[in-house]
Amino acid sequence: MVSTRSQHKLDKARNRKKQHQKSSSDTTSEDDENISNTSGEEETEKLEEFEDPNSGLDTVTAIMLIFVIFTVAFIGLSFVYMKFPKMSAEDESKVKLPKSIDDAKDLGKVLSRYTDNYFFEVVVAFTLTYIFLQSFAIPGSIFLSILSGYLFPFPLALFLVCFCSSSGASFCYLISSIIGQKVVNRFFLERVRKWKTQIQRHEKDLLSYITFLRITPFLPNWFINITSPVLNVPLTPFFVGTFLGVAPPSFGFISAGVELYELTTTGDAFSFKSVLIVIGSAIISLLPVMFRRQLQKKIE
């Protein structure tokens, strides 16, 4: 009898142990499944973070489309120059994209002779060229900013530079929003992910943040232009922030153009006015550098 009772108790203990092991196994399986699902969701979120809506386009096709858009824009710009007033062979040789101060000076001399009779044509050619360079991130816009101070009154020059910079940047933004996301994901994905955190932190004051980025040299302008649509930065604060942000650095370049005009037309390199312009331009151009650390701490 005792042996039977002992065997019965032993069987019950074994059954309870098996049930406990089964329960633990089920719980572990559920935990593993939850972890797997969570990991899968995080991975999916990571993969879809910069998902391209034009997923049918591969990288090569996107680059080809950018090339087609560039070619069409270049043909249109060439057509505008074909309608420009007839020039002498010597003047035509100097009408080219300035790559140095001397080129800007020679081009300024040529165009200044046409501003009296063909002012509108000169303004249109300057505007379209500047927008073209900004749209496709082609170097040379700095020399055009200097040239604007040479050719136009200072208020008009400042407005044209700000308008052309913001318009060209917006065209670059639109091109990137349509076909550039494949290129961004292919070449700049990690850098864009780092910048995304800053965009999220300044989501409620994007206008101020974009203005700040344009004033300071923290990020290249071309990078801001092509990645902003990928990060869902609205076009309105992007345009307005660019218009306002490029004004302070452009002030120095335009002032240099005014000084270049003074030296070219009067030959007086040591006038009191020219000295003041040079000093003022130098101070303005150094302001972003002087306050860079303080501004960086502020946004961080």
C-alpha positions as CSV (number, residue, x, y, z in Angstrom):
1,M,0.0,0.0,0.0
2,V,2.8,2.4,0.9
3,S,4.6,1.5,-2.2
4,T,1.5,2.3,-4.3
5,R,1.0,5.7,-2.7
6,S,4.6,6.6,-3.1
7,Q,4.4,5.6,-6.8
8,H,1.3,7.7,-7.2
9,K,2.9,10.8,-5.6
10,L,6.0,10.3,-7.8
11,D,3.8,10.2,-11.0
12,K,2.0,13.4,-10.0
13,A,5.3,15.1,-9.4
14,R,6.6,14.0,-12.8
15,N,3.4,15.3,-14.5
16,R,3.7,18.7,-12.8
17,K,7.3,18.9,-13.9
18,K,6.3,18.1,-17.5
19,Q,3.5,20.7,-17.5
20,H,5.9,23.3,-16.1
21,Q,8.5,22.5,-18.8
22,K,5.8,22.8,-21.5
23,S,4.6,26.1,-20.2
24,S,8.1,27.5,-20.0
25,S,8.8,26.2,-23.6
26,D,5.6,27.9,-24.8
27,T,6.5,31.2,-23.1
28,T,10.0,31.1,-24.5
29,S,8.6,30.5,-28.0
30,E,6.2,33.4,-27.7
31,D,9.1,35.7,-26.5
32,D,11.3,34.6,-29.4
33,E,8.4,35.2,-31.8
34,N,7.9,38.7,-30.3
35,I,11.5,39.5,-30.5
36,S,11.6,38.3,-34.1
37,N,8.6,40.4,-35.0
38,T,10.0,43.5,-33.3
39,S,13.3,43.0,-35.1
40,G,11.5,42.5,-38.4
41,E,9.5,45.7,-37.9
42,E,12.6,47.6,-37.1
43,E,14.4,46.2,-40.1
44,T,11.4,47.0,-42.3
45,E,11.3,50.6,-40.9
46,K,15.0,50.9,-41.6
47,L,14.6,49.7,-45.2
48,E,11.6,51.9,-45.9
49,E,13.1,55.0,-44.2
50,F,14.0,56.5,-47.6
51,E,11.8,54.4,-49.9
52,D,11.7,55.8,-53.4
53,P,8.2,56.3,-54.7
54,N,9.5,55.8,-58.2
55,S,10.7,52.3,-57.3
56,G,10.4,51.3,-61.0
57,L,13.5,53.5,-61.8
58,D,16.9,52.0,-61.3
59,T,19.9,54.1,-60.6
60,V,21.2,54.2,-64.2
61,T,17.8,55.3,-65.4
62,A,17.6,58.1,-62.9
63,I,21.0,59.4,-63.9
64,M,20.0,59.2,-67.5
65,L,16.9,61.2,-66.8
66,I,18.9,63.9,-65.0
67,F,21.2,64.1,-68.0
68,V,18.2,64.6,-70.3
69,I,16.8,67.4,-68.1
70,F,20.3,69.0,-68.1
71,T,20.6,68.8,-71.9
72,V,17.2,70.4,-72.4
73,A,17.9,73.2,-70.0
74,F,21.3,73.8,-71.6
75,I,19.7,74.0,-75.1
76,G,17.2,76.5,-73.7
77,L,20.0,78.6,-72.2
78,S,21.9,78.5,-75.5
79,F,18.8,79.8,-77.3
80,V,18.6,82.8,-75.0
81,Y,22.3,83.6,-75.8
82,M,21.6,83.3,-79.5
83,K,19.0,86.1,-79.1
84,F,21.5,88.3,-77.4
85,P,22.6,91.5,-79.3
86,K,25.4,90.9,-81.9
87,M,28.9,91.4,-80.5
88,S,32.3,91.8,-82.0
89,A,34.6,88.8,-82.1
90,E,36.7,90.2,-79.3
91,D,33.7,90.7,-77.1
92,E,32.3,87.2,-77.8
93,S,35.6,85.6,-76.7
94,K,35.1,87.2,-73.3
95,V,31.5,86.1,-72.9
96,K,32.0,82.8,-71.0
97,L,31.3,81.4,-67.6
98,P,33.8,83.2,-65.3
99,K,36.2,80.9,-63.5
100,S,38.4,83.6,-61.9
101,I,38.3,87.3,-60.9
102,D,40.0,88.2,-64.2
103,D,37.3,86.4,-66.2
104,A,34.6,88.2,-64.2
105,K,36.3,91.5,-64.7
106,D,36.5,90.9,-68.5
107,L,32.9,89.8,-68.7
108,G,31.8,92.7,-66.7
109,K,33.5,95.2,-69.0
110,V,31.8,93.6,-72.0
111,L,28.3,93.4,-70.5
112,S,28.6,96.9,-69.0
113,R,28.7,98.3,-72.5
114,Y,25.3,96.7,-73.2
115,T,23.4,97.5,-70.0
116,D,22.4,101.0,-71.2
117,N,20.7,99.8,-74.4
118,Y,19.9,96.2,-73.6
119,F,19.4,96.2,-69.8
120,F,16.5,93.8,-69.9
121,E,18.4,91.3,-72.0
122,V,21.4,91.4,-69.7
123,V,19.3,90.9,-66.6
124,V,17.5,87.9,-68.2
125,A,20.7,86.3,-69.4
126,F,22.3,86.8,-66.0
127,T,19.2,85.4,-64.2
128,L,18.9,82.3,-66.3
129,T,22.6,81.5,-66.2
130,Y,22.6,81.8,-62.4
131,I,19.5,79.6,-62.0
132,F,21.0,77.0,-64.4
133,L,24.2,76.8,-62.3
134,Q,22.3,76.4,-59.1
135,S,19.9,73.9,-60.5
136,F,22.6,71.4,-61.4
137,A,25.2,72.3,-58.7
138,I,27.7,73.7,-61.2
139,P,30.5,75.8,-59.7
140,G,30.7,79.5,-60.8
141,S,27.8,81.2,-59.0
142,I,30.2,83.0,-56.7
143,F,31.7,84.8,-59.6
144,L,28.3,85.7,-61.0
145,S,27.5,87.2,-57.6
146,I,30.6,89.3,-57.9
147,L,29.6,90.2,-61.4
148,S,26.1,91.4,-60.3
149,G,27.8,94.0,-58.1
150,Y,29.8,95.1,-61.1
151,L,26.8,95.4,-63.4
152,F,23.8,96.4,-61.3
153,P,22.9,98.8,-58.5
154,F,23.5,97.1,-55.1
155,P,19.8,96.6,-54.1
156,L,19.0,95.0,-57.5
157,A,22.1,92.9,-57.4
158,L,21.3,91.6,-53.9
159,F,17.7,90.8,-54.9
160,L,18.8,89.0,-58.1
161,V,21.4,86.9,-56.3
162,C,18.9,85.9,-53.6
163,F,16.1,85.2,-56.1
164,C,18.3,83.2,-58.4
165,S,19.9,81.2,-55.6
166,S,16.5,80.2,-54.1
167,S,15.0,79.5,-57.5
168,G,17.9,77.4,-58.7
169,A,17.9,75.5,-55.4
170,S,14.2,74.9,-55.7
171,F,14.6,73.5,-59.2
172,C,17.3,71.2,-57.9
173,Y,14.9,70.2,-55.0
174,L,12.1,69.4,-57.6
175,I,14.4,67.3,-59.8
176,S,15.6,65.4,-56.7
177,S,12.0,64.8,-55.6
178,I,11.1,63.3,-58.9
179,I,14.1,61.2,-59.9
180,G,16.9,62.0,-57.6
181,Q,15.9,59.8,-54.6
182,K,17.5,56.7,-56.2
183,V,20.8,58.6,-56.6
184,V,20.5,59.8,-53.0
185,N,19.9,56.3,-51.6
186,R,22.7,55.0,-53.7
187,F,25.4,57.4,-52.8
188,F,24.4,59.5,-49.7
189,L,22.2,57.2,-47.6
190,E,24.3,57.1,-44.4
191,R,24.9,60.9,-44.5
192,V,21.2,61.6,-45.1
193,R,20.3,59.4,-42.1
194,K,22.5,61.4,-39.8
195,W,21.0,64.7,-41.1
196,K,17.5,63.3,-40.6
197,T,17.8,63.5,-36.8
198,Q,18.5,67.3,-37.1
199,I,15.5,67.8,-39.3
200,Q,13.3,66.0,-36.9
201,R,14.6,68.1,-34.0
202,H,13.8,71.3,-35.9
203,E,10.6,70.2,-37.5
204,K,8.6,73.1,-35.9
205,D,11.1,75.8,-37.0
206,L,12.3,74.6,-40.4
207,L,12.4,78.1,-41.9
208,S,14.8,79.3,-39.2
209,Y,16.9,76.1,-39.6
210,I,17.2,76.3,-43.4
211,T,18.1,80.0,-43.1
212,F,20.8,79.1,-40.6
213,L,22.2,76.3,-42.8
214,R,22.4,78.7,-45.8
215,I,24.3,81.3,-43.8
216,T,26.8,78.9,-42.2
217,P,29.1,76.4,-43.9
218,F,28.0,73.4,-42.0
219,L,26.5,71.5,-45.0
220,P,27.2,72.1,-48.7
221,N,24.4,73.8,-50.5
222,W,24.1,71.1,-53.1
223,F,23.7,68.4,-50.4
224,I,20.9,70.5,-48.8
225,N,19.2,70.9,-52.2
226,I,19.1,67.2,-53.2
227,T,18.4,65.7,-49.8
228,S,15.6,68.0,-48.5
229,P,12.8,66.4,-50.6
230,V,14.0,62.9,-49.4
231,L,13.6,64.1,-45.8
232,N,10.1,65.7,-46.6
233,V,11.2,69.3,-46.1
234,P,8.3,71.4,-47.5
235,L,9.2,73.5,-50.5
236,T,7.9,76.8,-49.0
237,P,10.3,77.0,-46.0
238,F,13.0,75.6,-48.2
239,F,12.6,78.5,-50.8
240,V,12.1,81.3,-48.3
241,G,14.9,80.0,-46.0
242,T,17.3,79.9,-48.9
243,F,16.3,83.4,-50.1
244,L,16.9,84.9,-46.6
245,G,20.0,82.7,-45.8
246,V,22.1,83.5,-48.9
247,A,21.8,87.3,-48.4
248,P,24.5,87.8,-45.7
249,P,27.3,85.9,-47.5
250,S,26.2,87.3,-50.9
251,F,26.5,90.8,-49.4
252,G,30.3,90.4,-49.3
253,F,30.6,89.1,-52.9
254,I,28.4,91.8,-54.3
255,S,30.4,94.4,-52.4
256,A,33.5,92.9,-54.0
257,G,31.8,93.4,-57.4
258,V,31.2,97.0,-56.6
259,E,34.8,97.4,-55.6
260,L,35.8,95.7,-58.9
261,Y,33.8,98.2,-60.8
262,E,35.3,101.1,-59.0
263,L,38.8,99.9,-59.7
264,T,38.0,99.2,-63.4
265,T,36.3,102.5,-64.1
266,T,38.3,105.0,-62.0
267,G,41.6,103.2,-61.5
268,D,41.7,104.6,-58.0
269,A,42.8,101.6,-55.9
270,F,43.3,103.5,-52.7
271,S,40.2,105.7,-52.4
272,F,38.6,105.9,-48.9
273,K,35.4,104.4,-50.3
274,S,37.2,101.4,-51.7
275,V,39.0,100.7,-48.5
276,L,35.8,100.8,-46.5
277,I,34.1,98.4,-49.0
278,V,37.0,95.9,-48.7
279,I,37.1,96.1,-44.9
280,G,33.3,95.8,-44.6
281,S,33.2,92.8,-47.1
282,A,36.0,91.1,-45.1
283,I,34.2,91.5,-41.8
284,I,30.9,90.2,-43.2
285,S,32.4,87.2,-44.9
286,L,34.2,86.2,-41.6
287,L,31.1,86.5,-39.4
288,P,29.9,82.9,-40.0
289,V,33.3,81.6,-39.3
290,M,33.7,83.6,-36.1
291,F,30.4,82.4,-34.7
292,R,30.5,78.9,-36.0
293,R,31.1,77.2,-32.7
294,Q,28.5,79.2,-30.9
295,L,25.9,78.5,-33.6
296,Q,26.7,74.9,-33.7
297,K,26.2,74.5,-29.9
298,K,22.9,76.3,-30.3
299,I,21.5,73.9,-32.9
300,E,22.8,70.8,-31.1
